[in-house]
Amino acid sequence: MKQLGIKKLYYSISEVSKITGLEQYVLRYWESEFEQLNPAKNRAGNRIYTNRDIKLILYIKKLLREERYTIEGAKQVLMTYVPDQETGEQLELMSESSTAPTATAPPQPTRSTDNRVRNDLAEIKQFLEELLVRMT
């Protein structure tokens, strides 16, 4: 019988999948995309996730699904994400029934990011205008 007051030290990928509401293949993909997400493996080669890993996954999920960041944008936000190394207290661990993680607000985009976006949009606009001229 599961006791609610005691947290486990390590969770399997199937347990993490149930806790976070994500498919196992998504967790494995995110592991390849986000260098901060690097669960240990046991002797059998199975991934073992800590509470800190789960909190990071929930933060990534919030960035990608709720805040609508791209993977590259989420990577930039995660460069500033530094949870407490021992307890991972920056985020609250979600229960299996809740849907939205509690997190500190992601940092606002920097001016250099804004300028890059403006430049990209200007290039796209110019390309579309040239394409429109060619079509007419």
N, C-alpha and C positions, 0 to 999 in steps of 0.2 A: 504494500500500500504506500502511495506517495505522500510524504509529509510536505505540506506547503511552506513551512518555516525554514527548511534547510535547503540551501542551494547546492547543487552538485559542482564539483570542480571541473569536470569535463563532460561534454555532450557529444553524441554521435551526430553525423550529418543528418540522419533521419529525425532526430530530436530537434535539431536546429531548424530543419525544414518546417516542422510543426509549429515551433515557437514563433518563427518569423513569418510564416505564411508564404514562403518561397519554395519553389521546386529545387530539388537537389542539384539539377544541372545548372540552375541559375547561380547557386552558391559556388559551384566549381568554376563557372565562367568568371564570376566576380573575383575569385581568388587569382585568376590569371590576369585580370585587368587592374586590380588595385593591390599595389605592393604592400600596403599596410595590413591587408587581410592575408595572413599566412598561418593557418592553423597547423599545429604540430601533428605528427602522425605517430601512431603506436607501433609496436613491433610487427603487427600484422599488416601495417601500411594503411590503416584506416585513419581518416581525419578525426582529430579530437579537438573540439572547440571549447574555449574558455568563456567565462562570462564577458570578458573584455572583447573577444571575437564577436560574440553575439551582439553586443552593444554597437560595435563598429558596423556590423551587417545591417542593423536596424537604422543606423544613421545613413548608410549608403542607400538603403531602401527609401528613406525619407527624401534624400536629395534627388534620387532618380524618379520616384513615382509621385511624390507630393509637390516638391519644389520644381519639378520638371527640368532638372539639369541634364545635360548630355553626360556621357561617361567622361569625356575630357573635362567638362566643367566641374563635375564631381571630384575628379582627380585634383583639380586646382584647389577646390575647397578643402579637400582632405590633407593638403600640404600643411594647413594650419591646424588641423585636428590633432590634438595631443591629449588623449585621455590619461588619467592617473595610471601609471604603469602597473601598479599592484592591484588596484581595485576596479579601474575603469569607471570611475564615478561620474564622468562627464555626462553620461546618459543613463537613464533609469532602464533597467531590464523590463521588457514588456512581459506581461503574463500572456498565456496562450489565448485568452479571450479578447484582449484589447487589440486595437488596430493601429493606433498612431503613437510612435515613440515620442518621449519627452526629450527635447534636445535644446542645446543652446542655439541661438539664431545663427545661421551661417553668415560668414562675413560678407559685406557688400562688395560687389565687383570694384576693382580698382580702376583708376582713370586709364591706365594702360590697356586694361581689358575693354573698357568702353571705347577707346580709340580704335582698337583692333576691330571691334564689331562694326563701328562706323565705317572704317576703311573697307571691310569686307562687303558691307551693304552698298557702299559707293561703287565698288567694282562690279557687283552683281547688277546694280542699276545700269551702269554703263554698258555692260554686256547685253542686257535685255534691250536697251535702246538701240544698240548696233544691230541686234538680231531683228528688231522691228523694222529698221531701215532696210535691211537686206530683203525682208519678206515683202515689202511694198514696192 
